[in-house]
Amino acid sequence: MKTINRLASFTKADHRYVYLGTSVIAALGLVFSQRNPTPLSFLAPTGVFQDCLWAILWAWLVVSAAALVTKLMHWNDYRETSPFASERFRRGARLGSYVVVTIAAIFFIDRCVMSFIDWCG
């Protein structure tokens, strides 16, 4: 029970490097998405849906880059001047990070796990 409470508080907390950490996950999701789908792929037949997931990962990378540029421009007064440091953006970044992790996991399952199952079968 204690572990579940810790996990819940971790997922509800605003983290300092959410853009940086989730950008790595988004990049991995994009790498997975570039693998050739197998006949077992559940995303390949969807076309537009798959493209939307891909676009969300790219959009996250763009927003993260904008946050990084803002951080570099306002190194000493970032919390006071940057819109990315506001409560609203931090909450949105947390929710966005959940979406990015989910999409990366979907691409991993579709491209890597389904490829392994196809190879074994």
Residue pairs with C-beta under 8 A, 6 or more apart in sequence:
11 98
12 94
13 94
14 90
14 91
14 93
14 94
15 21
15 94
18 90
18 93
18 94
18 97
19 63
19 64
19 67
19 68
19 84
19 93
20 64
20 68
21 97
22 60
22 64
22 93
22 96
22 97
22 100
22 101
23 60
23 61
23 64
25 97
25 100
25 101
25 104
26 57
26 58
26 60
26 61
26 64
26 100
26 103
26 104
27 57
27 61
28 104
28 108
29 57
29 100
29 103
29 104
29 105
29 107
29 108
30 54
30 57
30 58
30 61
30 107
32 104
32 107
32 108
32 110
32 111
32 112
33 50
33 53
33 54
33 57
33 107
33 111
35 111
35 112
35 115
36 111
37 43
37 44
37 110
37 111
37 114
38 114
38 115
38 118
39 118
40 114
40 115
40 117
40 118
41 110
41 111
41 114
42 110
42 114
43 49
43 50
43 53
43 106
43 107
43 110
44 50
44 110
53 103
53 106
53 107
56 99
56 100
56 103
57 100
57 103
57 104
60 96
60 100
63 96
66 84
67 82
67 84
70 78
70 82
70 83
70 84
71 78
71 82
71 84
74 81
74 82
78 85
79 85
83 89
84 90
84 93
